Amino acid sequence: MVLIKKYKIKSLFISAILFLVLGTLLGAFAVSFEMLIAARAFQGIGTGIALPLMYHIILTQSPKSKLPIIMGLGGMATSIAPAFGPAYGGFMLQTFGWRYIFVGLLPIICFSLIIGICSIESHGIEKKSDIKMPLNTLFYLIVAIVSLFLFLSHFKIVFVVISIIAWILFGITNKVHKLIELIILKQRKYALLLISLLTYQMLLLSVAFIIPNFIQIKMGMINAGWYVYDPRGLCWCHSCTNFWKFTE
């Protein structure tokens, strides 16, 4: 994580929270689809900073004897989101309205801000880093991924062409201005595990979309779709914590 070499941990944590708050407020008061997309983008920036930062804090500031169980709790917190997300969103939508999906997050975000400020140890930067974010490489990667998703949504060949060109430019610039270390993919075991993980996440998100829609549209159970994931979320919590206890 390049940012850790340039900024203090607590400053990064506060920045992530501010992005989340900004995105949540923008979503709560959105009056158009474009504003909702912008809100989710800000939330994504905050989450993109917070997730790797969480694991960094766990690995550097947790007691060694408690590290496995804390890693399990961290993995549990991120992994059960696809399970409880539809339940939370469906409940808030049917009970209060879609805007309260965002409003309901604000107390949790503010509470985490207070806990983080009080508990995170923010050490000074030992050595000023001259590492710079390769913005051109990042730009090509974003264009490649966005174009690919636009093709899957609209099925226009122009998006495929743009995506292929962007991927080629990303590969060229990434060799000079390193953003992702692709050489690690030459390790067969790592590559197979990565493919397995990506496949699992794709199946997980697919099921998270299909099951509520099937229950609500096909079976006509309008009020049942949102809570169908609660048992899966509880099982996931139990599995994560027990796995890390086993590794301990």
FENQUI-V503341 format. One record per residue. N is the residue number from 0. RES is the residue in three letters. SS is DSSP state (@ for helix, = for strand, . for the rest). NEAR is the number of other ideal C-beta (glycine too) atoms within 12 Angstrom. Layout:
BEGIN
N;RES;SS;NEAR
N;RES;SS;NEAR
END
This chain:
BEGIN
0;MET;.;24
1;VAL;@;21
2;LEU;@;25
3;ILE;@;26
4;LYS;@;19
5;LYS;.;20
6;TYR;.;24
7;LYS;.;20
8;ILE;@;34
9;LYS;@;25
10;SER;@;23
11;LEU;@;33
12;PHE;@;37
13;ILE;@;26
14;SER;@;26
15;ALA;@;36
16;ILE;@;35
17;LEU;@;24
18;PHE;@;29
19;LEU;@;36
20;VAL;@;29
21;LEU;@;26
22;GLY;@;32
23;THR;@;33
24;LEU;@;24
25;LEU;@;26
26;GLY;@;34
27;ALA;@;27
28;PHE;.;17
29;ALA;.;23
30;VAL;.;13
31;SER;.;12
32;PHE;@;11
33;GLU;@;13
34;MET;@;20
35;LEU;@;23
36;ILE;@;17
37;ALA;@;22
38;ALA;@;31
39;ARG;@;24
40;ALA;@;22
41;PHE;@;29
42;GLN;@;31
43;GLY;@;22
44;ILE;@;24
45;GLY;@;31
46;THR;@;25
47;GLY;@;22
48;ILE;@;29
49;ALA;@;34
50;LEU;@;25
51;PRO;@;22
52;LEU;@;33
53;MET;@;31
54;TYR;@;22
55;HIS;@;25
56;ILE;@;29
57;ILE;@;28
58;LEU;@;21
59;THR;@;20
60;GLN;@;23
61;SER;.;24
62;PRO;.;12
63;LYS;@;14
64;SER;@;9
65;LYS;@;18
66;LEU;@;22
67;PRO;@;24
68;ILE;@;24
69;ILE;@;28
70;MET;@;28
71;GLY;@;29
72;LEU;@;25
73;GLY;@;28
74;GLY;@;26
75;MET;@;28
76;ALA;@;26
77;THR;@;25
78;SER;@;30
79;ILE;.;31
80;ALA;@;25
81;PRO;@;27
82;ALA;@;34
83;PHE;@;28
84;GLY;@;27
85;PRO;@;35
86;ALA;@;29
87;TYR;@;27
88;GLY;@;30
89;GLY;@;30
90;PHE;@;25
91;MET;@;23
92;LEU;@;24
93;GLN;@;21
94;THR;@;16
95;PHE;.;17
96;GLY;.;15
97;TRP;.;19
98;ARG;@;24
99;TYR;@;21
100;ILE;@;30
101;PHE;@;34
102;VAL;@;22
103;GLY;@;23
104;LEU;@;29
105;LEU;@;23
106;PRO;@;15
107;ILE;@;19
108;ILE;@;31
109;CYS;@;20
110;PHE;@;14
111;SER;@;25
112;LEU;@;26
113;ILE;@;16
114;ILE;@;14
115;GLY;@;29
116;ILE;@;18
117;CYS;@;13
118;SER;@;16
119;ILE;.;29
120;GLU;.;17
121;SER;.;22
122;HIS;.;16
123;GLY;.;12
124;ILE;.;18
125;GLU;.;10
126;LYS;.;9
127;LYS;.;10
128;SER;.;15
129;ASP;.;9
130;ILE;.;18
131;LYS;.;16
132;MET;.;19
133;PRO;.;21
134;LEU;@;14
135;ASN;@;21
136;THR;@;27
137;LEU;@;24
138;PHE;@;20
139;TYR;@;30
140;LEU;@;28
141;ILE;@;23
142;VAL;@;26
143;ALA;@;29
144;ILE;@;20
145;VAL;@;21
146;SER;@;28
147;LEU;@;24
148;PHE;@;17
149;LEU;@;21
150;PHE;@;21
151;LEU;@;14
152;SER;@;11
153;HIS;@;13
154;PHE;.;12
155;LYS;.;15
156;ILE;@;13
157;VAL;@;14
158;PHE;@;23
159;VAL;@;20
160;VAL;@;18
161;ILE;@;24
162;SER;@;27
163;ILE;@;20
164;ILE;@;19
165;ALA;@;30
166;TRP;@;25
167;ILE;@;18
168;LEU;@;25
169;PHE;@;30
170;GLY;@;21
171;ILE;@;16
172;THR;@;24
173;ASN;@;25
174;LYS;@;17
175;VAL;@;14
176;HIS;.;23
177;LYS;.;20
178;LEU;.;24
179;ILE;.;19
180;GLU;.;12
181;LEU;@;19
182;ILE;@;12
183;ILE;@;13
184;LEU;@;15
185;LYS;@;11
186;GLN;.;13
187;ARG;@;11
188;LYS;@;12
189;TYR;@;16
190;ALA;@;16
191;LEU;@;13
192;LEU;@;15
193;LEU;@;18
194;ILE;@;15
195;SER;@;14
196;LEU;@;15
197;LEU;@;14
198;THR;@;14
199;TYR;@;16
200;GLN;@;18
201;MET;@;15
202;LEU;@;16
203;LEU;@;25
204;LEU;@;18
205;SER;@;16
206;VAL;@;20
207;ALA;@;29
208;PHE;@;20
209;ILE;@;18
210;ILE;@;30
211;PRO;@;30
212;ASN;@;21
213;PHE;@;18
214;ILE;@;22
215;GLN;@;23
216;ILE;@;15
217;LYS;@;14
218;MET;.;15
219;GLY;.;11
220;MET;.;18
221;ILE;.;16
222;ASN;.;17
223;ALA;.;24
224;GLY;@;29
225;TRP;@;29
226;TYR;@;26
227;VAL;.;27
228;TYR;.;31
229;ASP;@;22
230;PRO;@;16
231;ARG;@;25
232;GLY;@;27
233;LEU;@;18
234;CYS;@;17
235;TRP;@;26
236;CYS;@;25
237;HIS;@;19
238;SER;@;20
239;CYS;@;28
240;THR;@;26
241;ASN;@;19
242;PHE;@;20
243;TRP;@;25
244;LYS;@;19
245;PHE;@;12
246;THR;@;15
247;GLU;.;16
END
